[in-house]
Amino acid sequence: METSGKSLNGGQILANALVRQGVDLAFGVPGESFLPLLNGLVDHPEFQFITCRQEGGAAYMAEAYGKLTGKPGVLMVTRGPGASNAMVGVHTAYQDSTPMVLLIGQVGTDMVEREAFQEVDYRRMYSECAKWVGSIDRVDRIDEFVSHAFHVAQAGRKGPVVLALPEDVLYMSGDEHPVAPAHVVQPGLDIKAFNEAMKVFTGAKSPMIIAGGGNWNRTACDSLSAWANREGIPVATSFRSQDLLDNLDPIFAGDLGIGANPSLVKRVQNADVLLVIGERLGEMTTAGYSVLSVPKTKHTLIHVHSGPEELGRVYRPDFALNCSPENFCTALGGVKMGGNHDSNDTKSAHSEYLAFSSPVTVPGDLQLAQIMSSLPKSIPRDSIVTNGAGNFATWVHRFYPYGPFKTQLAPANGSMGYGLPAAIAAKIIHPERVAIAVCGDGDFMMNCQELATAARYDAFPIVFVVNNSMLGTIRMHQEREFKSRVIATGLTNPDFVKFADSFGIPGFRVSKTEEFAPAFAKALESKKGALIELILDQEVISPSKLLSQLGK
């Protein structure tokens, strides 16, 4: 291996290795366990370390970076407690197939297995939610391990990789062994299998496509849209993958998420050939594996996925293609449908989506559906809308028509607290774009401290806090399963407007629908973002049910 001939300490070698991988931004909370790495980054003035207020928020920001850019989001945290806090973002990256590289300080190699201060065995800790966990135990192998990490994070089904950094190795002197940036290795197309599968698909009478999951890029999305429009094939998206198609695209049939359009579910179930691209067909997309029967669906199933381990894992497809969405959708351009299908089905599917996403009226002065559906009149189509988890998200998913690729940042693993950090990351990456975080009150409070990060880096999103003073999703399930036996779901909240003001962020409290438009107009004009508190009656638990109607 080539060496630079200059002796450096491990922290400097690691910093240089990261920069050679194209990393110029990392999120984290500094810790004494990786001080030599931070010291090494001082030599790279182009490198920006985003200091967050808690490792969970930092992890979400790194995950959002990976989603938005397609490059690994880099996260740096200290050992033990820092690593534990970061776990939530790593799990999100794993289930969302998002590339990430987590660097964790570790006790020195001379103290391992003694339960030293803050010592954790990261291989055991992260074994269920990382593609690979390594420990750099020799200074002369730093470049090798970094190269391996960036290759693994971006290969096949993308995901998180964890590298432990023993403290003594970071202080050791050694030689560099420079390595070029990692290849992005994605599976190609088996032409024979593709031709056999598409022969069946092109002869279908009621064909349907489900697109979703990670590993998509703009080229794949554009190729799919162009082909499906040309051939008249309806396309649905999986849970929280709505921005793979502009929702106003005439081929868009809606999303298969929580509370999916019954017409769409029926359409999927009645398809004779189902083409699934990029989506694992997980629990949320299949409504608890009920939309499609396990292990063999009644359809002819063509399953395309970047990770071979997912093919046949739950559903036994008729055709299994280990291929990236880009390679598959590019090949679709040469395919012609046989004419057996009715192209009017595509128009019907889109009309059903439009009807389902039309605002509904619920009791009370605040109409969330109307507010969400009104947003496109005021913001560009490339605006980025983020959310965490909770019933409040149903309103934005159903009634807001997402724009094109990478206008939605939402955790497919249903993780609370994601929306605010993700929106801050979006403003750091794309300061020119509108970023809106839609949060519930319980959801927002999980990472509300990251408003300090927004203020420090002048990365101010617009934040909606849907406030019903309770953990609405859990309360809904309580009422459904154990009528009127309520415990643990009530919340005491701060004054959200004053909280925002403490960071120099304008705040607005909206309790009536007509109050929203002027508040939102001021938010869009603000150079400091805004927080808009939306007061929601507890009875309004979802767009289709009232709280008092549950359990009957």
C-alpha positions in Angstrom: 0.0 0.0 0.0 1.2 3.5 -0.8 2.1 5.6 2.2 2.4 9.4 2.6 5.7 9.1 4.4 4.6 11.5 7.1 4.0 10.3 10.6 0.8 11.5 12.1 -1.4 10.4 15.1 -4.4 8.2 14.5 -6.8 11.1 14.8 -5.1 13.0 12.1 -4.9 9.9 9.8 -8.7 9.3 10.4 -9.6 12.9 9.7 -7.6 12.8 6.4 -9.2 9.5 5.5 -12.7 10.9 5.9 -11.9 14.0 3.8 -10.6 11.7 1.1 -13.9 9.9 1.1 -15.6 13.2 0.2 -16.8 14.0 3.7 -17.0 17.7 4.4 -19.8 17.7 7.0 -20.5 15.6 10.1 -23.1 15.8 12.9 -22.5 15.0 16.5 -21.7 15.9 20.1 -18.0 16.2 21.0 -16.5 13.8 23.5 -13.2 13.4 25.1 -12.9 9.9 23.8 -12.3 11.1 20.2 -10.4 14.4 20.8 -7.5 13.5 18.4 -10.1 13.1 15.6 -11.5 16.6 16.3 -8.0 17.9 16.5 -7.2 16.4 13.1 -10.3 18.0 11.6 -8.9 21.5 12.5 -6.4 21.0 9.6 -9.4 20.9 7.2 -11.1 24.3 7.4 -13.5 23.2 4.7 -14.9 20.6 7.1 -17.9 21.5 9.1 -18.8 19.8 12.4 -22.4 20.5 13.3 -22.5 20.5 17.1 -25.9 19.2 18.2 -27.5 19.2 21.7 -28.1 15.5 22.0 -26.8 12.5 20.1 -30.3 11.4 19.2 -30.9 14.6 17.4 -27.5 14.4 15.8 -28.2 10.9 14.6 -31.5 12.0 13.0 -29.7 14.8 11.2 -27.1 12.5 9.8 -29.8 10.1 8.7 -31.6 13.0 7.0 -28.4 14.0 5.3 -28.0 10.5 3.9 -31.6 10.5 2.6 -31.3 13.9 1.0 -27.8 13.5 -0.6 -27.6 9.8 -1.2 -24.1 9.9 0.5 -23.4 8.5 3.9 -24.4 10.8 6.7 -21.5 10.9 9.1 -22.1 10.9 12.9 -19.5 11.3 15.6 -20.4 10.5 19.3 -18.6 9.6 22.4 -18.6 6.2 24.0 -21.3 4.6 26.3 -24.0 7.2 26.8 -23.3 9.0 23.6 -23.5 5.7 21.6 -26.7 4.7 23.4 -28.4 8.0 22.5 -27.3 7.6 18.9 -28.9 4.2 18.6 -32.3 5.7 17.6 -30.9 7.3 14.4 -29.0 4.1 13.5 -32.1 2.0 13.8 -33.9 4.6 11.6 -31.1 4.4 9.0 -31.2 0.6 9.0 -35.0 0.2 8.5 -35.0 3.1 6.0 -32.0 1.8 4.0 -30.1 5.1 4.5 -26.3 5.2 4.2 -24.6 6.3 7.4 -21.2 6.0 9.0 -21.2 6.3 12.8 -17.9 6.9 14.5 -17.8 6.2 18.3 -15.1 6.9 20.8 -14.1 3.8 22.7 -12.0 2.9 25.7 -8.3 2.1 24.9 -7.3 -1.3 23.7 -5.5 -1.8 27.0 -8.7 -1.5 29.0 -11.2 -3.5 26.8 -13.3 -6.2 28.6 -12.7 -4.6 32.1 -16.0 -2.6 32.0 -13.9 0.5 31.9 -15.5 3.9 32.2 -18.4 4.1 29.7 -17.2 0.9 28.0 -19.7 -0.9 25.7 -19.1 -3.8 23.2 -20.4 -2.1 20.1 -20.4 -5.3 18.0 -23.1 -6.7 20.3 -24.8 -3.4 20.9 -25.4 -2.6 17.2 -25.5 -6.1 15.7 -29.2 -6.0 14.9 -29.3 -2.6 13.3 -26.0 -2.0 11.4 -24.6 -3.6 8.2 -21.2 -3.9 9.8 -19.6 -3.0 13.1 -15.8 -2.7 13.3 -13.2 -1.5 15.7 -10.0 0.2 14.5 -7.5 -1.5 16.8 -4.4 -0.7 14.8 -3.3 2.7 13.6 -1.8 1.3 10.4 -5.3 0.0 9.4 -7.3 3.2 9.7 -7.4 3.9 6.0 -8.4 0.3 5.3 -11.3 0.3 7.8 -12.6 3.7 6.6 -12.6 2.5 3.0 -14.4 -0.7 4.0 -17.0 1.3 6.0 -17.9 3.6 3.1 -18.1 0.7 0.7 -20.4 -1.3 2.9 -22.7 1.7 3.7 -23.3 2.4 0.0 -23.4 -1.2 -1.4 -26.6 -3.1 -2.3 -29.3 -2.2 0.2 -27.7 0.9 1.8 -27.5 1.3 5.5 -25.5 2.3 8.6 -22.0 1.2 9.5 -20.4 1.6 12.9 -16.7 2.1 13.6 -15.4 2.1 17.2 -12.3 4.3 17.8 -10.2 3.1 20.7 -8.8 6.2 22.4 -5.1 5.0 22.5 -5.2 4.2 18.8 -6.2 7.8 18.0 -3.2 9.0 20.0 -0.7 6.6 18.4 1.7 7.7 15.7 1.7 6.0 12.4 1.9 6.3 8.6 -1.0 7.0 6.3 -2.0 4.6 3.6 -4.2 6.8 1.4 -7.2 5.2 -0.2 -9.4 6.7 -3.0 -13.1 7.3 -2.4 -15.3 4.2 -2.1 -17.1 2.7 -5.1 -20.9 2.8 -4.9 -21.6 -0.8 -5.7 -25.2 -1.6 -6.8 -26.5 -4.8 -8.3 -27.0 -4.8 -12.1 -29.8 -6.4 -14.1 -30.1 -10.1 -15.0 -31.4 -9.5 -18.5 -32.7 -13.0 -18.9 -34.7 -12.8 -15.7 -35.8 -9.3 -16.6 -37.1 -10.4 -20.0 -39.0 -13.3 -18.5 -40.6 -11.1 -15.8 -41.6 -8.3 -18.2 -43.1 -10.8 -20.7 -45.6 -11.6 -18.0 -46.0 -8.0 -16.9 -46.6 -6.7 -20.4 -49.4 -9.3 -20.9 -51.2 -8.3 -17.7 -54.8 -7.1 -17.7 -54.6 -5.2 -14.4 -50.9 -4.4 -13.8 -49.8 -2.4 -10.8 -46.5 -1.0 -9.6 -45.5 -0.4 -6.0 -42.3 1.8 -5.6 -40.6 2.4 -2.3 -37.8 1.8 0.1 -34.3 3.3 -0.1 -31.6 3.2 -2.9 -33.6 5.5 -5.2 -32.1 8.5 -7.0 -33.6 11.1 -9.3 -32.6 9.2 -12.5 -34.6 6.1 -11.3 -37.6 8.2 -10.4 -37.6 10.1 -13.6 -37.2 6.9 -15.6 -40.1 5.2 -13.8 -42.4 8.2 -14.3 -41.6 8.5 -18.0 -42.2 4.9 -18.7 -45.4 4.5 -16.6 -46.8 7.6 -18.2 -46.0 6.3 -21.6 -47.5 2.9 -21.0 -50.3 4.0 -18.8 -49.5 2.0 -15.6 -50.6 3.2 -12.2 -47.9 3.5 -9.5 -48.4 3.5 -5.8 -45.7 4.2 -3.3 -44.9 2.5 0.0 -45.1 3.9 3.5 -43.3 7.3 3.7 -41.9 7.0 0.1 -44.4 9.4 -1.4 -41.9 11.6 -3.0 -40.6 9.0 -5.4 -43.2 10.5 -7.7 -44.6 14.0 -7.7 -48.1 13.3 -6.2 -49.6 15.4 -9.0 -48.1 13.1 -11.6 -51.1 11.5 -13.4 -49.8 8.0 -12.8 -49.6 8.5 -9.0 -52.2 6.2 -7.3 -51.5 7.1 -3.7 -49.4 5.6 -0.9 -49.8 2.4 1.0 -49.2 3.7 4.5 -51.2 3.8 7.8 -54.8 4.5 6.9 -54.4 3.9 3.2 -57.1 4.7 0.7 -59.4 1.7 0.7 -59.8 2.1 -3.1 -56.1 1.8 -3.5 -55.9 -1.3 -1.3 -58.6 -2.9 -3.3 -56.8 -1.9 -6.5 -53.6 -3.5 -5.4 -55.4 -6.7 -4.2 -57.2 -7.0 -7.6 -54.0 -6.6 -9.7 -53.2 -9.7 -11.7 -49.5 -8.8 -11.9 -47.8 -6.7 -9.2 -44.4 -5.2 -9.8 -42.7 -4.1 -6.6 -39.5 -2.0 -7.0 -37.2 -1.2 -4.1 -39.8 -1.9 -1.4 -39.3 -4.7 1.2 -43.1 -5.1 1.5 -42.9 -4.5 5.2 -45.5 -4.4 7.9 -46.7 -0.8 7.4 -46.9 -1.0 3.6 -48.9 -4.3 3.7 -51.1 -3.3 6.7 -49.7 -6.0 8.9 -49.1 -8.4 6.0 -52.9 -8.4 5.3 -53.0 -6.6 2.0 -50.9 -9.4 0.4 -51.1 -13.0 1.7 -48.0 -14.6 3.1 -45.9 -16.3 1.8 -47.5 -16.6 -1.7 -49.7 -13.7 -3.0 -52.6 -14.4 -5.3 -50.9 -12.1 -7.8 -48.0 -12.9 -10.0 -45.4 -11.0 -8.0 -42.3 -9.5 -9.5 -40.0 -8.3 -6.7 -37.0 -6.0 -7.4 -34.7 -5.2 -4.6 -31.1 -4.1 -4.1 -30.6 -6.5 -1.2 -30.7 -10.2 -2.1 -31.5 -11.1 1.5 -34.9 -9.4 1.2 -36.0 -11.5 -1.9 -38.1 -14.3 -0.6 -37.7 -13.3 3.0 -41.5 -12.8 3.6 -43.2 -13.2 0.2 -42.1 -15.8 -2.3 -42.1 -13.9 -5.6 -42.7 -15.5 -9.0 -39.7 -13.4 -10.3 -37.0 -12.2 -7.9 -34.6 -9.6 -9.3 -31.6 -8.5 -7.3 -31.2 -5.1 -8.9 -31.0 -1.4 -8.0 -34.0 0.8 -8.8 -31.9 2.9 -11.2 -30.7 -0.1 -13.3 -34.2 -1.6 -13.4 -36.1 1.5 -14.2 -33.6 2.5 -16.9 -34.2 -0.9 -18.6 -38.0 -0.3 -18.5 -37.5 2.3 -21.2 -37.2 -0.4 -23.8 -40.3 -2.3 -22.7 -43.7 -2.0 -24.5 -46.9 -3.1 -22.9 -48.9 -5.6 -24.9 -52.1 -3.7 -24.9 -54.2 -6.1 -22.8 -54.6 -3.5 -20.0 -56.9 -0.6 -19.9 -54.9 2.6 -19.7 -58.0 4.4 -18.3 -57.3 2.5 -15.0 -54.4 4.8 -14.5 -56.6 7.9 -14.7 -59.1 6.2 -12.4 -56.4 5.4 -9.9 -55.2 9.0 -9.8 -58.7 10.3 -9.6 -59.2 8.0 -6.6 -56.1 9.5 -5.0 -57.3 13.1 -5.6 -60.7 12.3 -4.1 -59.1 10.6 -1.0 -56.7 13.6 -0.5 -59.5 16.2 -0.7 -59.9 17.9 2.6 -62.4 16.4 5.1 -64.3 18.4 7.7 -64.1 17.4 11.4 -65.6 19.0 14.5 -63.8 22.0 15.9 -62.4 25.3 14.8 -59.2 24.0 13.4 -59.3 22.0 10.1 -56.0 20.3 9.7 -56.9 18.8 6.4 -57.7 22.2 4.9 -54.4 23.6 6.2 -52.2 20.8 4.8 -53.9 20.8 1.4 -53.5 24.6 1.2 -49.7 24.6 1.5 -48.9 24.1 -2.2 -50.5 27.4 -3.0 -47.8 29.2 -0.9 -44.6 27.1 -1.3 -42.5 25.8 -4.2 -42.9 22.2 -5.3 -39.3 21.4 -4.2 -40.1 22.4 -0.5 -39.0 19.7 1.9 -41.6 18.5 4.4 -40.5 16.4 7.4 -42.2 14.6 10.2 -41.7 12.3 13.1 -44.3 9.8 14.3 -47.8 10.1 15.6 -51.4 10.5 14.5 -50.6 14.1 13.4 -48.5 12.7 10.5 -51.6 11.1 9.0 -52.9 14.6 8.1 -49.8 15.6 6.2 -49.3 12.3 4.4 -52.9 12.2 3.3 -53.7 15.8 2.4 -50.4 17.3 1.4 -49.4 16.5 -2.2 -45.6 15.9 -2.0 -43.4 17.2 -4.8 -40.7 15.4 -6.7 -37.8 13.3 -5.4 -36.5 14.3 -2.0 -39.3 16.5 -0.8 -40.3 14.1 2.0 -38.2 13.2 5.0 -40.0 10.8 7.3 -38.9 7.8 9.2 -40.2 4.5 7.8 -39.4 2.9 11.2 -42.0 5.3 12.9 -39.5 7.0 15.1 -40.7 10.0 17.2 -38.7 13.1 17.4 -37.4 12.9 13.8 -39.1 15.9 12.1 -37.3 18.8 13.7 -33.7 17.5 13.4 -34.4 16.4 9.8 -35.7 19.8 8.9 -32.7 21.5 10.4 -30.4 19.2 8.4 -32.4 20.0 5.3 -31.8 23.7 5.8 -28.1 23.2 6.4 -27.9 21.2 3.1 -30.3 23.3 1.1 -30.6 26.7 2.8 -32.4 28.1 -0.3 -35.3 25.7 0.0 -38.4 25.9 2.2 -38.2 23.2 4.9 -41.3 22.5 7.1 -41.2 20.2 10.1 -44.7 18.8 11.0 -44.6 17.7 14.6 -46.9 16.6 17.3 -46.5 18.1 20.8 -45.1 14.8 22.2 -43.0 14.3 19.1 -41.6 17.8 19.1 -40.6 17.7 22.8 -38.3 14.7 22.2 -35.8 16.9 20.3 -37.0 20.4 20.9 -33.5 21.3 22.2 -32.2 21.1 18.6 -33.8 24.6 18.0 -30.5 25.7 19.6 -28.6 23.9 16.8 -30.9 25.7 14.2 -30.0 29.0 15.9 -26.3 28.4 16.0 -26.0 27.4 12.3 -28.7 29.8 11.0 -30.6 26.8 9.7 -34.2 27.8 10.5 -37.1 25.6 9.3 -40.7 26.4 9.8 -42.1 24.2 12.5 -45.7 23.1 12.9 -46.5 21.8 16.4 -49.9 20.0 16.4 -50.8 20.4 20.0 -53.6 18.2 21.6 -51.8 17.8 24.9 -51.6 14.1 24.7 -49.8 11.2 23.0 -52.6 10.8 20.5 -51.6 7.6 18.8 -51.3 5.7 22.1 -54.5 7.2 23.4 -56.3 6.1 20.3 -55.1 2.5 20.8 -56.1 2.7 24.5 -59.6 3.7 23.6 -59.9 1.1 20.9 -58.6 -1.8 23.1 -59.5 -0.7 26.6 -62.4 1.8 26.3 -62.1 4.7 28.9 -59.3 3.0 30.8 -56.8 5.8 30.2 -53.4 6.0 31.7 -50.0 7.6 30.9 -51.0 9.5 27.7 -51.7 13.0 29.0 -49.0 15.7 28.5 -48.1 18.9 30.2 -46.5 21.3 27.6 -44.6 24.5 27.8 -45.7 27.7 26.1 -44.4 26.8 22.7 -44.6 30.4 21.4 -42.4 31.6 24.3 -40.1 28.6 23.8 -39.5 29.6 20.2 -39.0 33.2 21.1 -36.2 32.2 23.5 -34.2 31.2 20.4 -35.2 34.3 18.4 -37.7 32.4 16.4 -41.1 34.0 15.8 -44.0 32.0 17.2 -47.7 31.9 16.4 -50.6 30.2 18.1 -53.3 29.1 15.7 -56.6 27.8 17.1 -58.8 28.6 14.1 -58.3 27.7 10.5 -58.6 31.3 9.3 -55.7 32.3 11.5 -53.3 30.0 9.8 -52.8 31.7 6.4 -51.6 35.1 7.8 -49.3 33.3 10.3 -47.8 31.1 7.6 -47.3 34.1 5.3 -45.3 35.8 8.1 -43.3 32.5 8.6 -42.4 32.4 5.0 -41.2 36.0 5.1 -39.1 35.4 8.3 -35.3 34.9 8.1 -35.5 33.1 11.4 -38.0 30.4 10.4 -41.0 30.2 12.7 -43.0 27.9 15.0 -46.7 27.7 14.4 -48.6 26.0 17.2 -51.8 24.4 15.9 -54.3 23.8 18.7 -56.2 20.6 18.0 -59.3 19.3 19.9 -58.5 16.0 21.5 -61.7 14.6 20.0 -60.1 14.9 16.5 -57.9 11.9 16.8 -57.7 11.1 13.1 -59.3 12.3 9.8 -61.9 9.6 9.9 -62.6 8.9 13.6 -63.4 10.9 16.7 -61.9 9.8 20.1 -65.3 9.2 21.5 -66.2 6.9 18.6 -63.4 4.4 19.3 -64.0 1.2 21.1 -67.7 1.1 20.1 
